[in-house]
Amino acid sequence: MASKDAQSRRSRGLPGFLPGASDPDHGLHIAPSNPGDQAWQRGPPPPGNLPPGLEYLSQLDLIIIHQQVELLGMILGTETANKYEIKNSLGQRIYFAAEESICFNRTFCSTLRSCILKITDNSGQEVITVNRPLRCNSCWCPCCLQELEIQAPPGSIVGYVAQKWDPFLPKFTIQNANKEDILKIVGPCATCGCFGDVDFEVKTINEKLTIGKISKYWSGFVNDVFTNADNFGIHVPADLDVRVKAAMIGACFLFDFMFFEHSLAGL
């Protein structure tokens, strides 16, 4: 009862510009299975007009993103298209994400490359498309900084992730389909990790209230040196709009490209 009261107080404390928050008493329910199982049981549909496929996100307050290790890239030392598993807190896979890009871009544009990330559910249905154009990543080029477009379902824009100019800290905003700022994400001054997690705090626009975070988990010296596989956790209020959660998944991919793509990024 105490945990429900705490969640209720936290929900009431959120600003009114977080639209479409679903009723926490409805939505999806996890099947009573072992954490390693892949089963995901659909409960009663949440109220409101949610994009198809995003109802999986309506009850989650933790989204885990695991990059799959590409053995070919490890052996040949080449950059392969990224692939990710998106899981709930029990380790059950709810989505799979695959990068679509050409070899030329991965080789010569490296972490700045343009690409498309297609996110599918467990039935293979594409539910989210993330478009990343070729843009700059420097405080000396404030007019052409990083930006992502989030579509859910594919063809229907629900939000954007836009990098904001700042001389000291990595800063980004989550925007709605009309490019109106909803939330701000502020990263640390140094994203190297230094044998620990790297946290990007999710804040209100005025940066006075922190409502969540996106964390890059440090998985150990051996893994960070010999692979470029990263693990992330997105911590958000469970009743946050699923469109905003989808945009934060896109932001997580962007951070991986920008800050952690190279094999030594976790050191």
SETI-194970 format. One line per 4 residues: their letters; for each residue z, y, x of C-alpha. Coordinates in steps of 0.05 Angstrom, whole numbers, plus 5000, padded with zeros to 4 digits. Example, Ala and Ser with C-alpha at 12.3 -4.5 7.8 and 13.67 -1.06 7.14 Angstrom:
// residues 2
as	5156 4910 5246  5143 4979 5273
END
This chain:
// residues 267
mask	5000 5000 5000  5017 5047 5057  4949 5036 5090  4913 5051 5024
daqs	4953 5116 5017  4936 5135 5088  4862 5123 5076  4866 5163 5012
rrsr	4898 5222 5048  4845 5218 5103  4789 5218 5052  4817 5278 5015
glpg	4822 5314 5082  4747 5308 5095  4706 5371 5083  4664 5376 5020
flpg	4599 5376 5058  4602 5300 5068  4559 5282 5007  4552 5217 4972
asdp	4616 5183 4993  4621 5118 4956  4682 5092 4918  4723 5052 4968
dhgl	4743 5003 4912  4671 4980 4905  4616 4956 4951  4611 4898 4999
hiap	4662 4845 5014  4663 4802 5075  4663 4728 5064  4727 4694 5086
snpg	4696 4660 5146  4708 4656 5221  4694 4719 5261  4635 4686 5296
dqaw	4600 4666 5232  4537 4704 5212  4552 4700 5137  4556 4765 5099
qrgp	4573 4762 5025  4546 4816 4979  4598 4843 4931  4588 4887 4869
pppg	4537 4942 4884  4570 5009 4901  4559 5066 4852  4507 5119 4865
nlpp	4435 5117 4887  4441 5089 4957  4379 5074 5000  4364 5000 4995
gley	4395 4960 5051  4447 5013 5068  4498 4985 5019  4520 4941 5077
lsql	4549 5004 5109  4587 5029 5049  4654 4996 5067  4651 4995 5143
dlii	4696 5039 5186  4675 5005 5250  4603 4989 5269  4592 4950 5334
ihqq	4526 4955 5370  4510 4904 5424  4449 4910 5468  4416 4844 5482
vell	4405 4826 5555  4332 4820 5575  4328 4765 5628  4256 4783 5645
gmil	4276 4855 5660  4333 4830 5703  4289 4784 5744  4230 4831 5753
gtet	4269 4895 5755  4226 4926 5701  4246 4965 5639  4234 4925 5576
anky	4238 4947 5504  4311 4950 5481  4339 4904 5428  4406 4911 5394
eikn	4451 4871 5347  4490 4913 5297  4554 4879 5275  4616 4890 5233
slgq	4687 4887 5260  4689 4811 5253  4628 4803 5297  4581 4785 5239
riyf	4511 4811 5249  4488 4857 5193  4426 4888 5225  4379 4877 5283
aaee	4344 4935 5319  4282 4930 5363  4248 4984 5403  4173 4994 5397
sicf	4143 5031 5456  4086 5023 5505  4097 4998 5576  4068 5063 5605
nrtf	4122 5104 5571  4178 5058 5593  4153 5059 5665  4135 5132 5675
cstl	4177 5169 5623  4238 5124 5632  4298 5148 5591  4258 5205 5560
rsci	4205 5160 5531  4181 5166 5460  4194 5104 5418  4208 5077 5349
lkit	4269 5035 5333  4261 4990 5273  4325 4964 5242  4321 4903 5198
dnsg	4373 4865 5157  4387 4791 5163  4329 4774 5117  4280 4811 5162
qevi	4271 4870 5115  4264 4937 5151  4317 4984 5124  4321 5040 5176
tvnr	4269 5071 5222  4289 5115 5280  4234 5159 5309  4245 5189 5378
plrc	4192 5237 5405  4182 5254 5478  4227 5313 5492  4267 5344 5549
nscw	4338 5330 5569  4360 5390 5609  4403 5451 5598  4346 5491 5630
cpcc	4299 5473 5573  4339 5493 5510  4276 5499 5467  4256 5425 5472
lqel	4319 5383 5472  4328 5313 5445  4319 5298 5371  4316 5236 5328
eiqa	4289 5228 5257  4324 5177 5213  4287 5144 5155  4320 5099 5104
ppgs	4282 5065 5076  4222 5073 5122  4181 5133 5100  4240 5170 5068
ivgy	4276 5218 5116  4352 5219 5106  4374 5256 5169  4365 5279 5240
vaqk	4404 5277 5305  4392 5340 5346  4417 5358 5415  4447 5427 5421
wdpf	4446 5469 5484  4511 5473 5522  4520 5486 5597  4580 5440 5604
lpkf	4585 5386 5550  4535 5341 5515  4533 5365 5444  4494 5340 5384
tiqn	4492 5352 5309  4481 5305 5251  4435 5338 5201  4414 5320 5130
anke	4341 5313 5107  4336 5389 5102  4359 5398 5174  4425 5428 5152
dilk	4483 5413 5200  4534 5364 5173  4574 5340 5232  4578 5354 5306
ivgp	4585 5303 5363  4616 5326 5428  4614 5282 5490  4655 5285 5554
catc	4636 5326 5614  4624 5263 5655  4592 5202 5621  4593 5156 5682
gcfg	4651 5115 5653  4691 5107 5717  4716 5038 5697  4734 5058 5626
dvdf	4706 5073 5558  4665 5136 5545  4680 5170 5478  4636 5218 5440
evkt	4680 5252 5387  4652 5263 5317  4677 5330 5292  4668 5379 5236
inek	4618 5436 5248  4673 5484 5271  4699 5429 5318  4770 5437 5291
ltig	4776 5367 5260  4757 5301 5292  4738 5248 5240  4712 5193 5285
kisk	4681 5174 5351  4624 5136 5383  4648 5096 5443  4611 5063 5499
ywsg	4655 5005 5518  4663 4988 5592  4652 4913 5597  4669 4901 5670
fvnd	4641 4910 5740  4597 4848 5741  4563 4862 5675  4551 4936 5690
vftn	4522 4924 5760  4477 4865 5745  4454 4881 5674  4439 4943 5634
adnf	4467 4914 5569  4513 4962 5534  4564 4955 5479  4582 5011 5431
gihv	4631 5022 5374  4622 5073 5319  4689 5091 5287  4681 5130 5222
padl	4717 5137 5155  4698 5079 5110  4678 5126 5053  4631 5168 5095
dvrv	4561 5175 5065  4519 5115 5087  4462 5162 5105  4507 5196 5155
kaam	4528 5128 5182  4455 5110 5191  4444 5175 5229  4504 5158 5273
igac	4473 5091 5290  4412 5130 5312  4456 5175 5353  4486 5115 5387
flfd	4416 5091 5408  4401 5161 5434  4464 5162 5477  4445 5094 5506
fmff	4377 5121 5526  4403 5187 5553  4466 5167 5590  4471 5091 5599
ehsl	4401 5064 5606  4406 5049 5681  4443 4988 5705  4496 5028 5744
agl	4512 5074 5686  4577 5040 5670  4609 5051 5738
END
